[in-house]
């Protein structure tokens, strides 16, 4: 049974920045021709779990953004109205030779509460829904099987409400959302909400971290 270290963690602040910034897509150095795969997850406020996935060995890039809606190139303010259909999510580019989609799913389930509909802590609305946007039939199969297995295990007191839906488009969030914990780790939201998640994650997945030493 999963340890579920993040189950039921209640946010005591909400992520509602007021300063609008231009949309900037961060490009990182991935060698030309290097084979990568992509996973797209919605786990509530993207600030809270971006830092978790960034620490995993084999994860090359994590971009916070929006997916699952009907509005092209939405802004954060647009998404927060709850009328775009988009969810805050993470686009994760990874090396499948180092980390598998199954392992990313394990982190996904533990990094948030998948039993609360359209809510994570104090953050409420469809933009905070739990969702897996699958990129191919194999990702769909694995996500559905994992969800069923986890539900049957009794690991949660309530049914899992995570959506499993096909990926269509991803729109990178404004630049001030990217690398949020790394750049603003001393801010109250980071200190009281994100840091505890990251610290618990590091204890459970210590062998999967980029900082882990090789025996």
Helices and strands as residue ranges (DSSP letters): E 37-43, H 46-54, E 59-67, H 76-80, E 87-94, H 101-110, E 119-120, E 123-124, G 126-128, E 130-134, H 137-153, E 163-166, E 170-172, G 175-177, H 180-184, H 188-189, I 190-194, H 195-204, G 206-208
